């Protein structure tokens, strides 16, 4: 298996060039629709600045002759931590919410199965699994009064560590901030202590030594300046933080057919742009954190750039075995036997790893 993240993500590129937005025809005249949307973990991540702001906030009013506009905000701007996103959408406090699926999996455990830690060595596989599971997830989510309009990833979820790390064995005994239960299962398999905390609290925890390492996307960590409080970037991809756009089903069903049709096309385009960005951002984030060019999406670290430690082929194979031995069985315990059956039917043919097999 290739060890470089640049090869792991076949879509990796030096820069991002995104289309202007969905080329949907203008809507016929009708009542104005203002959509309240809270989507991203930070207002500085490229998923927000490079895709959502240009498309949702800026392009949509022009495309629809002012009929539709987005009241768009990131989590910190609305004091949202993440796990409550589905509940905010379900209650109608926001019309559309975005969140990593594992973050909101407490409301629907199947969502964690989209990108279990160690499941997806490439972003291409993560996309295939997301597409395959989305209709099954919506069967459950619609019972809660919400539905997924689309999915999107972040860059490869890697390890930002305060002290030098030479490989996966060095994680033993470390306190590691994880972004979901399956990541906790993965690092626990290697003898690390998993620590769950909100994304916005991680910088201070790293600075104070409350945690030794933290997992997040290569550009996501840079966008909130984790490079200031860490030294080593261990680029083993724990996952891709596959995320989703959730819509309030009652609100959705009240919209005129032409509005729903426009939004379906819009979110199909948004999904395509975000998956493209996820692949391209992975290597860009590594470059930026380690002080190398090309760096186009986030901050180029010139003062004390991080040291990149790349996973070996043996380490990547070890993670695959850890997924089969620990991560997958523990997820089935949380999710139930129906999830085991769905995994074997839908995911195993893509991943090549069968539960119980």
C-alpha positions in Angstrom: 0.0 0.0 0.0 1.3 3.4 -0.9 2.6 5.4 2.1 2.4 8.9 1.0 -0.9 10.8 1.6 -0.4 12.4 -1.8 -0.7 8.9 -3.3 -3.3 7.8 -0.8 -5.5 10.6 -2.2 -5.4 10.3 -5.9 -7.2 13.6 -6.2 -4.5 15.5 -4.3 -3.3 18.6 -6.1 -1.4 21.7 -5.5 -4.3 24.1 -5.6 -8.1 24.2 -5.7 -10.1 25.5 -8.6 -13.8 25.4 -7.9 -16.6 26.2 -10.2 -18.7 29.2 -9.6 -21.7 27.1 -8.4 -24.6 25.2 -9.6 -25.8 26.3 -13.0 -29.4 25.9 -12.2 -32.0 27.9 -14.2 -33.5 30.9 -12.4 -36.6 30.1 -10.4 -40.0 31.5 -11.4 -41.3 34.3 -9.3 -42.7 33.4 -5.9 -42.5 34.0 -2.2 -39.0 34.7 -0.9 -37.3 31.8 1.0 -34.6 32.6 3.6 -32.8 29.5 4.7 -31.0 29.4 8.1 -28.0 27.2 7.9 -25.3 26.4 10.4 -22.7 24.2 8.8 -18.9 24.2 9.7 -16.7 23.7 12.7 -15.0 27.1 12.1 -15.5 30.1 9.9 -11.9 29.8 8.7 -11.9 26.2 7.3 -11.7 26.0 3.5 -15.0 24.1 3.3 -16.6 27.3 4.5 -14.5 30.0 2.9 -13.8 28.3 -0.4 -17.1 26.5 -1.1 -20.1 27.4 1.1 -19.7 31.2 1.2 -19.2 31.6 -2.6 -21.9 29.1 -3.5 -24.6 29.4 -0.8 -24.2 33.0 0.4 -23.1 34.7 -2.8 -24.2 32.7 -5.8 -27.7 31.5 -4.8 -29.4 35.0 -4.6 -28.0 35.7 -8.1 -29.1 32.4 -9.5 -32.6 32.7 -8.1 -33.2 36.4 -8.8 -33.3 37.0 -5.1 -36.0 34.4 -4.4 -33.7 32.3 -2.2 -31.0 33.4 0.2 -29.0 31.7 2.9 -28.5 33.0 6.4 -25.2 31.1 6.6 -23.1 30.7 9.8 -20.4 28.5 11.2 -20.8 26.7 14.6 -18.8 29.2 16.7 -20.8 32.1 15.3 -24.0 30.5 16.7 -22.4 28.9 19.8 -22.9 25.4 18.5 -20.5 22.6 19.6 -21.6 19.9 17.1 -23.4 17.0 18.8 -26.6 18.9 18.9 -26.8 19.7 15.2 -29.4 17.1 14.3 -31.5 18.2 17.3 -31.3 21.9 16.2 -32.5 20.9 12.7 -35.1 18.6 14.0 -36.6 21.3 16.3 -36.7 23.8 13.5 -34.2 26.2 15.2 -32.2 25.9 11.9 -33.4 24.7 8.5 -30.2 23.1 7.5 -27.2 22.0 9.6 -23.9 20.5 8.7 -21.8 18.2 10.9 -19.3 15.3 10.8 -21.5 12.2 10.9 -19.6 10.7 13.8 -20.2 13.8 15.8 -24.0 13.4 15.6 -24.0 9.6 15.6 -25.4 9.6 19.2 -28.8 10.4 17.6 -28.4 7.8 14.8 -25.5 5.2 15.4 -25.6 4.1 11.8 -24.0 7.5 10.8 -20.7 6.5 12.5 -20.5 3.6 10.0 -19.8 5.9 7.1 -16.2 6.5 8.0 -15.2 4.3 10.9 -11.6 4.9 11.9 -9.3 2.7 9.7 -12.1 1.8 7.3 -11.2 4.1 4.4 -7.5 4.3 3.3 -8.5 6.6 0.4 -11.0 9.4 -0.1 -12.3 7.6 -3.2 -13.4 4.7 -1.1 -14.9 7.0 1.5 -17.1 8.6 -1.2 -18.3 5.2 -2.5 -19.3 4.1 1.0 -21.1 7.4 1.7 -23.0 7.2 -1.5 -24.0 3.5 -0.8 -25.1 4.2 2.8 -26.9 7.5 2.3 -30.3 6.1 1.3 -30.2 3.6 4.3 -29.3 6.4 6.7 -32.2 8.5 5.4 -34.7 5.7 6.2 -33.6 6.1 9.8 -33.2 9.9 9.9 -36.6 10.6 8.4 -38.1 8.9 11.5 -36.4 11.7 13.4 -37.8 14.4 11.2 -34.6 15.1 9.2 -32.9 13.9 6.1 -29.5 14.1 4.5 -29.3 16.3 1.4 -25.7 15.4 0.7 -22.4 14.4 2.2 -18.9 15.9 2.2 -15.5 15.1 3.7 -12.6 16.9 5.3 -9.0 16.2 4.4 -7.3 13.1 5.8 -7.7 13.0 9.5 -4.2 12.8 10.9 -2.4 13.2 14.2 -1.1 16.6 15.4 1.3 15.8 18.3 3.1 18.0 20.8 6.2 15.8 21.1 8.1 13.9 18.4 6.3 10.7 17.1 8.1 8.3 14.9 5.3 5.9 14.2 2.1 4.2 15.4 3.8 2.4 18.3 4.7 5.8 19.8 1.0 6.5 20.4 1.0 4.0 23.3 0.4 5.9 26.6 -0.5 9.1 24.8 -3.6 11.1 25.6 -5.2 11.7 22.2 -8.2 13.9 21.4 -10.5 11.9 19.1 -13.4 13.1 16.9 -15.7 10.1 17.6 -16.0 6.7 19.3 -14.4 4.7 16.5 -11.3 6.8 16.6 -11.2 6.1 20.3 -11.4 2.4 19.5 -8.5 2.7 17.0 -6.1 4.6 19.3 -7.1 2.4 22.2 -6.1 -0.6 20.3 -2.6 0.8 20.2 -2.5 1.6 23.9 -3.4 5.3 23.8 -5.9 7.0 26.0 -8.8 8.5 23.9 -10.1 11.9 25.0 -13.3 13.4 23.6 -13.7 17.2 23.5 -15.2 19.8 21.3 -13.1 21.0 18.4 -13.0 24.6 19.7 -11.4 23.4 23.0 -8.5 21.4 21.5 -6.0 24.3 21.0 -6.0 25.1 24.7 -5.8 21.4 25.6 -2.8 20.9 23.4 -1.2 24.1 24.7 -1.6 23.1 28.3 -0.7 19.4 27.8 -4.2 18.1 28.7 -3.8 16.0 25.6 -0.6 14.9 23.8 -2.0 14.6 20.3 -5.3 15.4 18.5 -6.9 14.0 15.3 -8.3 16.3 12.7 -8.0 17.2 9.0 -4.7 18.5 7.6 -6.1 21.9 6.7 -8.7 22.0 9.6 -6.0 21.9 12.3 -4.0 24.5 10.4 -7.0 26.8 10.1 -7.3 27.0 13.9 -3.5 27.3 14.4 -2.8 23.9 16.0 0.7 24.2 14.5 1.4 26.8 17.2 1.1 24.2 19.9 2.3 20.9 18.2 5.5 19.8 16.6 4.8 16.6 14.7 2.3 15.8 12.0 1.9 12.0 11.8 0.1 11.6 8.5 -1.5 8.2 9.1 -5.1 8.7 7.8 -7.5 7.7 10.5 -10.4 8.7 8.3 -11.9 11.6 6.4 -14.5 12.9 8.8 -17.3 12.3 6.4 -20.0 14.8 7.1 -23.5 15.6 6.1 -26.0 18.4 5.4 -29.2 17.7 7.3 -32.5 19.4 6.5 -35.7 19.7 8.6 -38.1 17.4 6.9 -41.3 19.3 7.8 -39.7 22.5 6.5 -38.5 20.7 3.4 -41.9 19.2 2.6 -43.6 22.7 2.9 -41.4 24.1 0.1 -42.8 24.4 -3.4 -41.7 21.7 -5.8 -39.6 24.1 -7.8 -37.7 25.3 -4.7 -37.0 21.7 -3.6 -35.9 20.8 -7.1 -33.5 23.8 -7.1 -32.1 22.9 -3.7 -31.6 19.3 -4.7 -29.5 20.4 -7.7 -27.7 22.9 -5.5 -26.7 20.4 -2.9 -25.6 17.9 -5.5 -23.3 20.5 -6.8 -22.2 21.5 -3.3 -21.5 17.9 -2.5 -19.3 17.5 -5.6 -17.3 20.6 -4.8 -16.7 19.6 -1.2 -15.5 16.0 -2.1 -13.2 17.5 -4.7 -11.8 20.0 -2.1 -11.4 17.2 0.5 -9.0 15.3 -1.8 -7.1 18.4 -2.9 -6.8 19.8 0.6 -5.1 16.8 2.1 -1.6 17.4 0.6 -2.0 21.2 0.6 -2.6 21.0 4.4 0.5 18.9 4.9 2.6 21.3 2.9 1.2 24.3 4.8 1.9 22.8 8.2 5.4 21.7 7.3 6.4 25.0 5.7 6.5 23.8 2.1 5.0 25.0 -1.2 2.6 24.7 -2.8 0.4 26.0 0.0 -2.8 27.7 -1.2 -5.6 27.0 1.2 -4.5 27.8 4.7 -1.5 29.4 6.5 2.1 28.6 5.4 4.0 27.9 8.6 7.3 29.7 8.4 8.2 30.0 12.0 8.8 26.5 13.5 7.2 24.4 10.8 5.9 21.0 11.8 7.8 17.8 11.1 5.9 15.3 8.9 6.2 11.6 9.8 4.7 9.4 7.1 3.2 6.0 7.8 4.9 2.9 6.6 3.2 0.2 4.5 3.4 -2.0 7.6 1.6 0.6 9.7 -1.2 1.0 7.1 -1.7 -2.8 7.1 -1.7 -2.8 10.9 -4.5 -0.2 10.9 -6.5 -2.4 8.5 -6.1 -5.3 10.9 -7.0 -3.1 13.9 -10.2 -2.0 12.1 -11.3 -5.6 11.7 -10.3 -6.7 15.2 -11.4 -3.8 17.3 -13.1 -0.9 15.5 -15.7 -2.7 13.5 -16.8 -5.1 16.3 -17.1 -2.2 18.8 -19.2 -0.2 16.4 -21.6 -3.2 15.9 -22.0 -3.4 19.7 -23.0 0.2 19.7 -25.2 0.1 16.6 -26.8 -3.4 16.9 -27.1 -6.5 14.8 -29.0 -4.7 12.1 -26.0 -2.6 11.5 -23.8 -5.6 11.2 -26.1 -7.0 8.5 -26.2 -3.6 6.6 -22.4 -3.3 6.8 -21.9 -6.8 5.3 -24.5 -6.1 2.6 -23.5 -2.6 1.6 -20.0 -1.7 2.9 -18.0 -5.0 3.0 -18.2 -5.4 -0.8 -16.5 -2.0 -1.1 -14.1 -2.2 1.8 -13.1 -5.8 1.4 -13.4 -6.4 5.2 -16.4 -8.4 6.3 -17.8 -8.3 9.9 -17.4 -11.8 11.4 -15.6 -13.1 8.4 
